[in-house]
Amino acid sequence: MFISSAFAQTAPAAAAGGGDMMSQLTGMLPLVLMFVVLYFVMIRPQMKRQKEHRAMIDALSKGDEVATAGGILGTVTRLSEGVLYIQIAQGVEVQIQRSAVAQVLPKGTIK
């Protein structure tokens, strides 16, 4: 008698088994939407900035005026594979990594 009432209670849930898949998809929908929004708001713009920075570093040439991530302004005097030599004052030349360049300044900015 006890067993038959237990089966009777699960009978409606077993009959609605087709809707179970739909409820799982509906439950995952907010997570998927959050990931899509996160991609377009954070990940994609960051990838674009990295690509632009890489292109700027690859395009550096002798004579360019640059600002480093540390705030040092100078003129590129020599180029190497991963290193730049910049003149920050008359007769003062420092060696920095290419990735430390924050931006290329317009010609004539440094006097």
Protein Blocks (a to p, Z undefined) as FASTA:
>chain_A
ZZmmmmmmmmmmmmmmmmmmmmmmmmmmmmmmmmmmmmmmmmmmmmmmmmmmmmmmmmpc
ehiacddfkopacddfbdcfkbccddfbghiacdddfklpmbdcdehkaZZ
